[in-house]
Amino acid sequence: MKHSNTFFFFSFIFLFSTQNLWSQIQKTEIEKYRRSSLYTVLITHPKAKYAHEIDSVFVTMPISDKYENHNLRIRRVILDTNSQKTKMEHVDDFLSQTQTAKEMVAKWFNRNKRTGAFDVSLLAERGNYNASEMDVEQAQMTKRGLAILSDAGEELIGNTFVIVNDIVYVDKEANAKIAFAIFGAIASIAGSSNTATGDLTKSVADLGASISNLIAGFTVKVSSHLYQLQWNDSISSVFYNQYWCDSNDNEQFCAERKKLFDQNKDLFHLKYIGSYKVKSDKTVMRGIHSNAEVITKVCTRALDKNIVFLQKKYEVFKVKTPIYAIDGKRIESKIGRKEGISEKSQFEVLECLEDEHGKTFYKKVGKIKPIKSEIWDNRCMAFEEQAKGADRTSTTFKIKSGSGFYPGMLIRQIK
């Protein structure tokens, strides 16, 4: 009997461990969906108030986990206030002079700056492709190989974006001092009258102080300018046929290809998609212990609002997020108020499929809607301010139409 109990105990442990392992594998697979890639840049105003603090905070902000981090080395563009050019002209000059589009392509193919050699390891990793099937030399010899390279370009490289952000502190302190002085003067005049007016004096003085504090709050205006890396069959054909070389090629061949790639300034470019400007919301101070935390919270939330608007306005920039778990008619996904979800939001459910050549397409299979009381507040520092829903780890949705949903299917906001 003792041996039987021992066998049962170890069998239970093995089964429990196997289930946990399978659960981890499933979660890992669910998280392997194809995200758009993002590179963020800050327009800096060296002489502006809080410019240094905003700059310091910006470079530490993590890229949202709904995007792949495609940041390049240069993260700032200094605005020349003496120039007669418009702000957008400055941005365009920066993107052109730094050859941002070409550098983004070079990062996609893990380019060796010394030898000029490329590889497809990053494409394979982000797209969940079989790296051996993506060998460029071999892939170009078959219809399936060309389809896979085209799919990778369309799904990944073509969904690479740049957001240039202009964050400016709204200086309300001067206005606050003026307001306080005006209300103080009114209070002084009223106080020299009678007792009734004296009561008015206190009310006016209190009002002046509250308005002063309100005006003096830390506020920023953020303008975000969205660009998309251009990638199509004609661009990829020139790239693979004229510039591609890898570690299997000899040094002379790579040196020639490297020179051609370095000299080219016309093949790769960015397309301007649109802009949006937002003013930061009033900050809840609960859970904040330093000026740096205030600036981080205010700037991060304002940037997130801009991204949400750009996603809603421009179809090409919308993100897809996987269904994480299903319990009957309740669906969980790791998306929340940071991504602009409210009780009025609606999402379409997409099934990711492949054709006979391995090229990806998405089939709409239904609609879901978030449950009002079960929306995750995943905004910056929401947990510290004890916001409603901040203790959750996902948002719960109810099914509006469709059936047969399973974890790993993707959802995309439509309203």
Buried (B, 14 or more C-beta within 10 A) or exposed (E): EEEEEEEEEEEEEEEEEEEEEEEEEBEEEBEEBBBBBBBBBBBBBEEBEBBEBBBEBBEEBEBBEBBBEBBBEEBBBEBEEEEEEEBEEBBBBBBEEBBBBBBBBBBBBBBBEEBBBBBBEBBBEBBEBEEEBBBBEEBBEEEBBBBBBBBBBBBBBBBBBBBBBBBBBBEBBEBBEEBBEBBBEBBEEBBEEEEEBBEBBEEBBEBBBEBBEEBBBBBBBBBBBBBBBBBEEEBBEBBBEEBBBBEEBEEEEBBBBBEEBEEBEEBBBBEBBEBBEBEBEEBBEEBBEEEEBBBBBBBBBBBBBBBBBBBBEBEBBBBBBBBBBBEEEBBBBBBBBBBBBEEEBEBBBBBBEEEEBBBBEBEEBBBBBBBEEBBBBBBBBBBBBEBEBBEBEBBBBEBEEBEEBEBBBBBBBEE
